């Protein structure tokens, strides 16, 4: 028996029969040619008399949000169909009402920096140590020093877990920030599944004042489905205001319904979650000859190809020819992004394909060192100063020694290699120039502050 009903989906299904005369948005009208290609069309509606309103929910959506808050342990939860980015912007908005600065780890998602830009918040950038080619969350002592010496800092926003499964020391951050009357905001985009773990181990909601869960990343949810949560009641008015500003006024009802479904599915079917975790453990045991990044999140499996002397890009190409797709290749690691929906058979197929790929002649001695990690960079000017300064576009190859006027980085994992206000170095040019997918560049050029 279901412990939690699916309020939004149940409401939408009442509208599904094909004899409806759809004289409302959206324009596809669930017409047969369209619906045959996009089966979700039948429940793709707008704000109607029965469907509730995400901007001011009072029935099915309100009940769904209350249930989500109860499941994840939040005071309030707000569904969003704009991905984690709108939730991150809401976090920065709430922070901006309490101070002009916000502590931002260097390896934060670009949405954090974008939010700081549009809201006029100065990011106080900190960088943790490097471990095996990956930047770790900064130590709590660095946060303590910053907040004790700058009254303009409203708090901190940090990603936990990150792409590689590192979980930040949130309890330590929370203790330091609360002692100094500051707030902890968490970009939990990669960790929605942790709310369903026994004891919610590693889940950011146990410590954050406000956080966002990117439900679509690790739960059975349509892309862009997410929710914002609040534990500090004093933040709720600002969060309500932020969501009304940054969420779309035309939210996708199928995405909304899938958010509620995804959060509740593994609460209603806990054995399926345990099976997926067990399958991941079996996979790692079976692949004991491989080296793995020491992730603290079972859903992130990053295989280290450096000890094998094999290029992860070469192996990635071989896997794709067999219909197996990894999340990311960063030049050293091939990251496999799991979820409670991952199957044992899928991981068995992966293990056979991996063993064949690394043993092939084409992969032999193909590894080329290519780190994306830069040592801490001294800041010359503030982030906001650089963004507002007169600027110009120059070829990336000719930008060394110039001040960056706009963040530029690699996608994924979508965090900046060089940040506005920093001096562009040769290593940054090399990383950006060799990456297949970047942001902040245009036709091989980068934006820099004009020289006077």
Backbone torsions as a table, in degrees:
resi	resn	phi	psi	omega
1	UNK	NA	136.8	179.7
2	UNK	-66.8	132.7	176.2
3	UNK	-76.8	-37.6	-179.6
4	UNK	-122.2	132.0	174.8
5	UNK	-79.0	157.8	177.7
6	UNK	-97.9	88.9	-171.0
7	UNK	-61.1	-50.7	-173.7
8	UNK	-68.5	-46.2	-178.8
9	UNK	-61.7	-42.5	179.3
10	UNK	-60.9	-40.9	179.5
11	UNK	-64.9	-42.3	-177.7
12	UNK	-69.8	-33.9	-177.8
13	UNK	-65.9	-24.6	177.3
14	UNK	-65.1	-20.0	-176.2
15	UNK	-95.6	-5.7	-169.2
16	UNK	-66.1	-34.1	-173.2
17	UNK	-49.6	146.6	-170.8
18	UNK	-74.5	-3.7	-178.0
19	UNK	-90.7	10.2	178.3
20	UNK	-71.6	138.0	173.3
21	UNK	-98.3	105.9	-170.3
22	UNK	-92.4	87.2	178.5
23	UNK	-100.1	50.9	-178.4
24	UNK	-151.5	172.4	175.1
25	UNK	-70.2	158.0	-0.8
26	UNK	-81.8	170.1	-170.6
27	UNK	-71.5	-15.2	-178.7
28	UNK	-70.8	-21.0	176.9
29	UNK	57.1	14.2	-175.9
30	UNK	56.2	30.7	178.2
31	UNK	-62.5	152.0	-169.9
32	UNK	-55.6	-48.0	-178.9
33	UNK	-58.5	-41.7	-179.3
34	UNK	-70.3	-48.8	-176.3
35	UNK	-63.4	-28.1	178.0
36	UNK	-69.3	-28.6	177.9
37	UNK	-89.7	-30.6	-178.2
38	UNK	-127.0	84.4	-173.1
39	UNK	-58.8	-20.6	-179.0
40	UNK	-74.0	-6.1	-174.5
41	UNK	-56.0	-33.2	-176.5
42	UNK	-59.3	-31.9	-179.9
43	UNK	-106.9	11.8	178.2
44	UNK	-89.0	95.9	-175.8
45	UNK	-124.0	-176.3	176.0
46	UNK	-116.7	-168.7	179.4
47	UNK	-72.1	101.4	179.2
48	UNK	-112.3	179.2	-175.9
49	UNK	-60.6	-26.8	-175.5
50	UNK	-104.6	-14.3	-166.0
51	UNK	-93.7	-4.0	179.4
52	UNK	69.8	173.0	-173.6
53	UNK	-131.9	117.7	-178.1
54	UNK	-59.6	-32.5	-179.2
55	UNK	-70.7	-24.6	179.9
56	UNK	-151.4	67.9	-171.7
57	UNK	-70.2	144.0	179.9
58	UNK	-139.1	-9.9	-178.1
59	UNK	-131.4	-107.9	-173.0
60	UNK	-59.3	-45.0	-178.5
61	UNK	-67.2	-40.7	178.2
62	UNK	-60.8	-42.7	179.0
63	UNK	-65.7	-38.9	178.5
64	UNK	-62.6	-45.0	-179.3
65	UNK	-65.5	-37.4	177.0
66	UNK	-64.0	-41.5	178.9
67	UNK	-65.1	-42.9	178.9
68	UNK	-59.9	-45.1	178.2
69	UNK	-58.5	-42.8	179.6
70	UNK	-63.6	-43.6	-177.5
71	UNK	-64.6	-44.3	-175.1
72	UNK	-90.7	-5.6	176.8
73	UNK	82.0	39.4	-178.9
74	UNK	-111.5	158.2	173.7
75	UNK	-70.1	-42.8	177.6
76	UNK	-143.9	151.8	174.9
77	UNK	-133.8	142.6	-178.7
78	UNK	-128.3	117.1	176.8
79	UNK	-71.7	141.9	172.9
80	UNK	-135.5	143.8	177.3
81	UNK	-106.5	18.1	-178.2
82	UNK	-110.0	21.2	-180.0
83	UNK	74.3	-178.7	-179.9
84	UNK	-67.1	-24.5	-175.0
85	UNK	-59.8	-40.1	179.2
86	UNK	-66.5	-34.4	177.3
87	UNK	-68.6	-39.7	176.4
88	UNK	-61.8	-42.5	178.8
89	UNK	-62.7	-38.1	177.2
90	UNK	-63.5	-38.8	177.0
91	UNK	-61.3	-46.8	-178.9
92	UNK	-67.0	-34.1	176.7
93	UNK	-61.5	-47.8	178.8
94	UNK	-61.4	-39.0	177.9
95	UNK	-64.8	-38.1	-176.5
96	UNK	-65.8	-22.1	178.8
97	UNK	-77.7	-6.6	-174.2
98	UNK	-123.4	-4.0	179.2
99	UNK	176.4	159.3	-175.6
100	UNK	-86.4	-9.6	-176.4
101	UNK	-129.3	155.8	179.8
102	UNK	-144.5	131.4	177.8
103	UNK	-71.7	127.7	-176.4
104	UNK	-133.3	113.5	173.6
105	UNK	-59.8	146.2	-173.9
106	UNK	-58.6	-35.6	-176.9
107	UNK	-90.5	33.4	175.2
108	UNK	-77.2	155.0	179.1
109	UNK	-63.6	151.4	-176.7
110	UNK	-61.3	-23.4	179.0
111	UNK	-63.8	-30.1	177.6
112	UNK	-64.8	-48.3	-179.8
113	UNK	-66.6	-37.2	177.2
114	UNK	-62.5	-41.7	179.2
115	UNK	-64.3	-42.4	176.9
116	UNK	-59.8	-38.8	-179.0
117	UNK	-63.9	-51.0	-174.5
118	UNK	-75.1	-21.4	-178.3
119	UNK	-101.7	-0.1	177.1
120	UNK	69.5	33.1	178.2
121	UNK	-99.6	131.2	178.6
122	UNK	-84.2	115.9	177.0
123	UNK	-76.6	125.7	174.1
124	UNK	-91.5	104.2	-167.0
125	UNK	-88.2	129.7	176.4
126	UNK	-125.0	154.4	-179.6
127	UNK	-134.1	130.5	176.6
128	UNK	-80.8	178.7	179.1
129	UNK	-74.4	163.8	175.9
130	UNK	-94.7	136.2	172.5
131	UNK	-130.8	116.3	177.3
132	UNK	50.9	44.5	175.1
133	UNK	83.1	9.9	-178.2
134	UNK	-129.3	137.0	177.1
135	UNK	-77.6	129.3	178.7
136	UNK	-88.3	162.3	173.3
137	UNK	-61.0	148.3	-178.9
138	UNK	-67.6	153.6	179.1
139	UNK	-71.8	152.8	-178.7
140	UNK	-62.3	-29.8	-179.0
141	UNK	-63.4	-32.6	178.1
142	UNK	-68.5	-37.1	178.6
143	UNK	-67.7	-41.4	179.7
144	UNK	-59.5	-45.5	-178.7
145	UNK	-63.1	-40.0	-178.3
146	UNK	-67.3	-48.7	-175.2
147	UNK	-72.0	-28.4	179.2
148	UNK	-73.7	-17.6	-176.0
149	UNK	-114.0	5.2	-179.1
150	UNK	-147.9	105.4	-178.0
151	UNK	-71.5	-12.9	-178.7
152	UNK	-83.6	-6.9	179.5
153	UNK	-82.0	122.0	-178.1
154	UNK	-83.5	-22.3	-178.6
155	UNK	164.2	-150.4	-176.0
156	UNK	-141.2	144.1	169.5
157	UNK	-121.7	132.5	-175.7
158	UNK	-142.2	145.9	175.1
159	UNK	-86.0	129.8	177.0
160	UNK	-158.6	121.2	-5.2
161	UNK	-73.3	165.8	176.0
162	UNK	-95.8	-173.4	-177.7
163	UNK	-55.4	-33.6	-174.3
164	UNK	-93.5	-0.1	179.0
165	UNK	90.3	12.0	173.1
166	UNK	-72.9	132.5	177.7
167	UNK	-109.2	124.2	-176.4
168	UNK	-67.5	154.4	176.9
169	UNK	-75.3	69.8	-171.2
170	UNK	-64.0	-36.2	179.8
171	UNK	-63.5	-38.0	178.2
172	UNK	-70.1	-43.2	176.7
173	UNK	-58.0	-47.6	-177.0
174	UNK	-59.9	-42.7	-179.1
175	UNK	-62.9	-45.7	-179.7
176	UNK	-64.5	-45.3	-176.4
177	UNK	-68.8	-41.9	179.6
178	UNK	-64.9	-37.8	179.2
179	UNK	-62.8	-24.9	-179.5
180	UNK	-109.5	15.4	177.3
181	UNK	56.7	44.3	175.3
182	UNK	-119.0	170.4	-172.1
183	UNK	-112.8	149.9	176.6
184	UNK	-110.1	116.5	175.4
185	UNK	-109.1	138.4	-177.9
186	UNK	-127.8	129.6	169.7
187	UNK	-86.8	94.1	-177.8
188	UNK	-96.7	31.3	-173.7
189	UNK	-53.7	-32.6	-175.4
190	UNK	-98.3	10.2	-171.9
191	UNK	-131.7	23.0	-178.8
192	UNK	-58.3	-34.0	-178.3
193	UNK	-65.6	-22.9	-177.4
194	UNK	-68.5	-20.5	177.3
195	UNK	-66.9	-19.8	-176.8
196	UNK	-95.6	-3.3	178.7
197	UNK	-72.0	155.8	176.4
198	UNK	-63.1	125.3	-177.9
199	UNK	73.3	4.8	-178.6
200	UNK	51.7	39.3	-177.4
201	UNK	-60.3	128.2	178.9
202	UNK	82.3	-3.2	-175.7
203	UNK	-80.1	133.0	-174.8
204	UNK	-66.0	-26.3	-177.8
205	UNK	-63.8	-15.1	178.4
206	UNK	-72.5	-17.1	-173.4
207	UNK	-131.2	-23.8	-172.7
208	UNK	-76.8	148.4	170.5
209	UNK	-78.7	-31.9	177.9
210	UNK	-153.7	142.0	-178.9
211	UNK	-154.7	166.1	176.3
212	UNK	-125.0	135.4	175.0
213	UNK	-109.8	119.8	176.1
214	UNK	-82.2	79.8	-172.2
215	UNK	-54.5	-35.8	-175.7
216	UNK	-67.2	-18.5	-176.5
217	UNK	-75.3	-36.9	-175.2
218	UNK	-131.9	6.1	178.1
219	UNK	-123.5	163.6	178.8
220	UNK	-73.6	78.0	-173.6
221	UNK	-136.3	143.0	177.0
222	UNK	-64.5	148.7	-179.6
223	UNK	-54.5	137.2	-177.8
224	UNK	87.6	-1.3	177.1
225	UNK	-80.2	126.0	-178.7
226	UNK	-153.3	177.0	173.7
227	UNK	-152.3	149.0	179.6
228	UNK	-106.8	135.9	-177.8
229	UNK	-123.2	150.8	-179.1
230	UNK	-133.0	135.1	173.3
231	UNK	-109.5	-28.0	-179.8
232	UNK	-90.2	108.3	-176.5
233	UNK	-56.4	-27.6	-178.9
234	UNK	-66.2	-18.1	-179.6
235	UNK	-84.8	-17.4	-170.3
236	UNK	-57.2	-45.9	178.6
237	UNK	-58.1	-40.8	179.7
238	UNK	-69.2	-35.0	179.3
239	UNK	-68.9	-42.4	176.9
240	UNK	-58.7	-42.8	179.0
241	UNK	-65.2	-44.2	-178.9
242	UNK	-62.3	-42.8	-179.1
243	UNK	-65.8	-34.4	178.5
244	UNK	-69.5	-24.7	-179.6
245	UNK	-86.2	-44.9	-168.1
246	UNK	-98.9	-18.4	175.3
247	UNK	-79.2	152.0	175.8
248	UNK	-66.0	150.9	174.6
249	UNK	-88.3	0.0	176.4
250	UNK	-125.6	66.9	-176.6
251	UNK	-70.0	149.6	178.5
252	UNK	-79.4	119.3	178.6
253	UNK	-68.3	-37.7	173.4
254	UNK	-59.7	-40.0	178.2
255	UNK	-65.2	-45.4	177.3
256	UNK	-55.8	-48.6	-179.0
257	UNK	-61.2	-36.9	-178.9
258	UNK	-70.8	-31.2	176.4
259	UNK	-61.3	-50.1	179.1
260	UNK	-61.6	-44.0	179.9
261	UNK	-60.1	-47.4	-176.0
262	UNK	-62.3	-40.6	179.7
263	UNK	-67.7	-37.1	-173.9
264	UNK	-87.8	-22.1	-170.6
265	UNK	-58.9	-46.3	-176.0
266	UNK	-83.7	-13.0	167.8
267	UNK	-73.9	-39.9	178.0
268	UNK	-75.5	-22.8	-177.5
269	UNK	-132.7	65.0	-172.6
270	UNK	-62.5	-27.9	-178.0
271	UNK	-65.4	-29.7	-179.7
272	UNK	-68.4	-36.3	175.6
273	UNK	-63.4	-45.4	-179.2
274	UNK	-64.4	-36.2	178.6
275	UNK	-63.6	-41.8	-179.9
276	UNK	-64.8	-43.6	178.0
277	UNK	-62.1	-41.5	179.8
278	UNK	-65.9	-39.2	178.2
279	UNK	-62.9	-39.0	178.1
280	UNK	-65.0	-41.0	178.8
281	UNK	-65.7	-42.6	177.5
282	UNK	-60.1	-42.3	-179.9
283	UNK	-59.2	-48.0	-178.1
284	UNK	-65.5	-36.9	177.1
285	UNK	-65.9	-39.9	-179.3
286	UNK	-67.4	-29.3	-176.0
287	UNK	-103.0	40.2	-174.3
288	UNK	-63.9	-18.5	178.7
289	UNK	-76.4	-11.9	179.4
290	UNK	-95.8	155.6	175.6
291	UNK	-100.7	138.1	-178.9
292	UNK	-118.9	144.5	171.2
293	UNK	-64.1	137.6	-175.5
294	UNK	-73.3	69.6	-179.5
295	UNK	-71.3	145.7	174.1
296	UNK	-99.5	6.1	179.9
297	UNK	-121.4	116.8	-175.7
298	UNK	-58.9	-23.5	-175.8
299	UNK	-82.4	-2.3	178.3
300	UNK	-116.0	110.6	177.8
301	UNK	-115.4	108.7	-179.3
302	UNK	-112.7	112.7	-180.0
303	UNK	-88.3	130.3	-178.3
304	UNK	-89.4	115.3	-177.7
305	UNK	-93.3	-4.2	178.5
306	UNK	-61.1	-50.0	-179.9
307	UNK	-63.1	-24.1	-178.8
308	UNK	-82.7	-17.4	-176.3
309	UNK	69.1	25.6	-175.0
310	UNK	-120.2	140.0	178.4
311	UNK	-75.2	125.6	176.3
312	UNK	-64.2	-27.5	178.4
313	UNK	-66.6	-40.4	178.2
314	UNK	-63.6	-45.9	179.8
315	UNK	-65.2	-40.4	178.2
316	UNK	-57.1	-44.1	178.4
317	UNK	-62.3	-39.8	179.2
318	UNK	-66.7	-40.3	179.2
319	UNK	-64.6	-41.1	-178.1
320	UNK	-65.0	-31.8	175.8
321	UNK	-65.0	-21.9	177.4
322	UNK	-99.7	11.3	177.1
323	UNK	79.0	23.2	-179.6
324	UNK	-115.6	123.2	-173.9
325	UNK	-119.7	123.2	175.9
326	UNK	-85.1	166.2	177.9
327	UNK	-76.3	-42.6	-170.3
328	UNK	-160.5	145.4	170.6
329	UNK	-124.3	118.8	-177.0
330	UNK	-105.6	12.9	-179.1
331	UNK	99.1	-21.8	176.6
332	UNK	-125.8	-44.3	-177.7
333	UNK	-108.1	146.6	166.7
334	UNK	-110.1	115.8	-173.2
335	UNK	-97.1	125.7	175.3
336	UNK	-107.8	119.7	-170.6
337	UNK	-101.9	106.4	-175.1
338	UNK	-95.6	176.5	174.8
339	UNK	-158.4	173.5	175.8
340	UNK	-60.9	-12.4	178.0
341	UNK	-89.9	-4.7	178.1
342	UNK	-65.5	139.7	-177.3
343	UNK	-106.6	156.0	176.6
344	UNK	-63.1	-40.9	-178.2
345	UNK	-65.0	-36.6	177.9
346	UNK	-64.1	-40.7	179.5
347	UNK	-72.4	-31.6	175.5
348	UNK	-65.6	-41.7	176.9
349	UNK	-62.2	-41.0	178.1
350	UNK	-61.7	-45.1	-176.6
351	UNK	-61.7	-42.8	179.0
352	UNK	-64.5	-42.3	-178.8
353	UNK	-67.8	-37.6	178.9
354	UNK	-64.5	-45.9	-179.1
355	UNK	-61.2	-42.4	178.8
356	UNK	-65.5	-40.7	-176.7
357	UNK	-65.7	-48.5	-176.3
358	UNK	-71.4	-18.0	178.8
359	UNK	-88.5	-8.2	-174.9
360	UNK	-75.3	155.4	179.4
361	UNK	-64.0	-35.4	-177.5
362	UNK	-64.6	-28.8	-177.7
363	UNK	-88.4	-18.0	-173.7
364	UNK	-58.8	130.1	176.4
365	UNK	52.2	36.7	-177.8
366	UNK	-97.7	-4.5	-175.4
367	UNK	-70.5	134.4	174.0
368	UNK	-128.3	120.6	-178.7
369	UNK	-56.0	131.5	-179.8
370	UNK	-155.4	86.1	-179.3
371	UNK	-84.8	144.2	175.0
372	UNK	-102.9	7.7	-175.9
373	UNK	-97.2	127.6	174.8
374	UNK	-103.9	146.6	173.0
375	UNK	-65.6	161.2	179.3
376	UNK	-51.6	134.6	-175.9
377	UNK	-106.8	125.6	176.6
378	UNK	-62.1	137.2	-179.9
379	UNK	-89.1	127.8	-179.1
380	UNK	-86.2	-48.0	178.3
381	UNK	-134.8	169.5	-178.4
382	UNK	-71.6	159.5	177.7
383	UNK	-59.9	-50.1	-177.6
384	UNK	-66.5	-35.6	177.6
385	UNK	-60.5	-47.1	-177.4
386	UNK	-64.2	-38.4	-179.8
387	UNK	-65.1	-32.6	-175.9
388	UNK	-91.7	-8.2	-176.7
389	UNK	-77.3	153.8	173.0
390	UNK	-55.7	138.0	-172.6
391	UNK	-140.0	172.4	178.0
392	UNK	-154.2	160.5	176.8
393	UNK	-98.2	131.5	178.2
394	UNK	-129.9	156.5	176.1
395	UNK	-57.8	136.5	-179.9
396	UNK	-53.6	-39.4	-177.7
397	UNK	-65.7	-17.1	-178.8
398	UNK	-110.4	15.0	-172.0
399	UNK	-95.7	-4.2	-177.0
400	UNK	-59.6	132.6	-179.9
401	UNK	89.1	-7.5	178.5
402	UNK	-92.1	155.4	178.0
403	UNK	-84.5	127.8	-179.9
404	UNK	-68.8	136.0	-179.1
405	UNK	-109.5	0.6	179.6
406	UNK	-160.8	135.0	-179.4
407	UNK	-54.9	141.2	174.8
408	UNK	-136.7	135.8	-177.1
409	UNK	-157.9	-167.1	-174.5
410	UNK	-114.1	139.4	178.1
411	UNK	-120.4	134.9	-23.8
412	UNK	-68.3	166.7	13.9
413	UNK	-95.4	15.8	172.4
414	UNK	66.6	31.5	167.7
415	UNK	-116.9	154.2	-168.3
416	UNK	-72.3	144.9	170.5
417	UNK	-86.8	-40.0	176.1
418	UNK	-132.5	138.7	-173.2
419	UNK	-112.1	145.1	177.8
420	UNK	-51.3	131.0	-177.4
421	UNK	100.3	-11.2	177.8
422	UNK	-96.0	153.7	175.0
423	UNK	-84.3	129.3	-176.8
424	UNK	-74.8	126.1	-179.9
425	UNK	-106.2	170.6	-178.3
426	UNK	-62.7	-37.0	-179.5
427	UNK	-66.3	-40.4	178.0
428	UNK	-62.6	-40.9	178.3
429	UNK	-61.7	-41.7	179.9
430	UNK	-63.5	-44.8	-178.9
431	UNK	-64.3	-48.2	-178.5
432	UNK	-66.7	-37.7	-177.2
433	UNK	-70.2	-25.4	-177.3
434	UNK	-98.4	-5.3	-177.1
435	UNK	-81.1	143.1	179.9
436	UNK	-75.7	-40.0	-178.6
437	UNK	-124.3	124.5	-178.6
438	UNK	-132.7	169.0	168.1
439	UNK	-131.9	155.5	179.9
440	UNK	86.1	-1.7	175.4
441	UNK	-111.7	154.0	177.3
442	UNK	-141.3	111.1	178.5
443	UNK	53.3	45.3	176.7
444	UNK	77.3	11.4	-179.4
445	UNK	-116.0	156.7	179.1
446	UNK	-128.8	148.5	-176.3
447	UNK	-86.9	127.4	-179.0
448	UNK	-131.4	158.1	176.5
449	UNK	-71.2	134.6	179.6
450	UNK	-65.6	140.5	176.6
451	UNK	-81.5	138.3	-177.9
452	UNK	-85.9	NA	NA
